[in-house]
Amino acid sequence: MRVIPHLFGLAALAALAACSGTSAIPVSTARPAFSWTSSAPLILPQAAPGRASYAVKDPSIVHAGGKYHVFMTTAGSDGWGLAYTSFEKWSDARTAKIVPLAQSPMGPGYRAAPQVLYFAPQKTWYLIYQGPDPLYSTSKDVGDPLSWSAPKPLFAAAPDIVKPPQGNGWLDFWVICDEAKCYLFNTDDHGRLLRSETTIGQFPNGFHNTVAVMSEKMEDLFEASNTYRIAGSQTYITLVEAISPKGRYFRIWKSNGLGGKWEPFSSAPMNTFASRDNVEQLWSEGISHGEMIRTNPDQTMTIDPCRPLEYLFQGNDPAVRVDDYIKIPYQLGVITAKGENPVSSLCRQPAQY
């Protein structure tokens, strides 16, 4: 998530999508490879003394210790920040208290787009986020929102590929590891998916070799990438948010290794993962920045193809129009996959964690 008003205004996005030509999702009578149903909004902005609360967005979620732990960006009259909530059942999500992480040693300031993971080799929780360069904080207790450490940078200096004239910044950072290396993926709002790497032993230090692994039109490969390993296989999938005339949506690619090439995983037009066209009961203008709900919280980011896919996403009421991006009333909901899909078709036996 990058805050650039001229780029993110709803009118600007609509104009961009309308002018995208072949980038829009083509009209097709083919049955989508994925089919979903949506919950109602489950996590909403909460009022706070002396602060107008506009939105909750950019969710990251793990299930540990019998609870869901959700980290998110908050948008309010005091700007952007990070926050946390937890609950045992989704029916409790609306009333669960949202705690600003600025109250922790992480402190106040611009923070956005978190990713939470448990780094098993160190028995430590990590929160990866932008501020605007990639930062991290650590904790030994994911359930204690006041335990997060002060921010530290993942890079000593931004690589040349993200600086002019080669690039125009970076955002929405995502870490995933295999047996030997940890990779950091990010987008740049200009049609590129970038990848950096370090060894398991050096993490969170040593990220280098930042390269573009995918390049497309800006609106077709926009932001909010998230990458997973499919349990019981060497198959990885990556999701990247794109823009169409119907709103934000996610596309899906696959690879046989985190250091390899990515190719479309879905046979749907624009290799669509989730959009207005294949989500029933959708209350939102589109499907935007989110994360798969997993049973394994560690750095491998593994999803079980034998369980119904669930995806926590940010959405906004299409009837509400605002001129200021920070005031778009984003809320969080869950889409659940219906029937077989390209991921569930890989189910062979129960995954072992």
Number of C-alpha atoms within 10 A of each C-alpha: 22 18 13 10 13 13 14 17 19 18 14 13 19 17 12 17 21 15 13 17 11 10 20 19 20 12 7 9 6 9 11 18 19 22 20 23 15 20 15 14 20 16 26 20 20 18 12 10 6 8 12 16 21 20 25 28 29 27 29 24 25 24 17 16 10 9 14 19 20 24 28 29 22 28 24 18 12 13 15 20 23 28 22 24 22 24 18 15 10 15 10 13 19 17 13 16 15 25 18 20 22 19 14 16 15 21 18 14 13 14 26 27 30 28 26 27 24 23 20 12 11 10 11 15 21 24 22 26 26 21 19 17 17 22 19 22 19 22 18 15 12 24 17 15 23 19 18 24 17 14 19 15 17 19 15 10 8 15 17 12 17 19 12 9 8 10 14 12 19 26 25 27 25 23 25 22 23 17 8 9 16 25 22 22 27 25 27 22 25 19 19 23 23 23 23 20 23 19 17 18 13 11 18 18 15 17 20 15 13 19 16 17 15 15 13 13 15 18 21 27 26 22 30 27 26 24 24 23 25 22 24 18 13 12 16 22 22 21 26 25 27 30 28 23 16 16 19 23 24 27 23 24 19 21 18 15 14 26 15 11 12 18 15 16 21 20 16 19 17 18 19 26 28 26 27 18 15 18 21 16 13 23 18 23 18 24 28 28 27 29 24 23 23 20 15 18 20 21 20 22 24 24 23 24 24 17 15 16 21 18 21 25 24 26 28 21 15 13 8 9 15 13 13 12 17 22 16 21 22 25 23 27 24 25 23 18 21 15 12 16 18 14 21 17 11 17 18 12 11 12 16 7 9
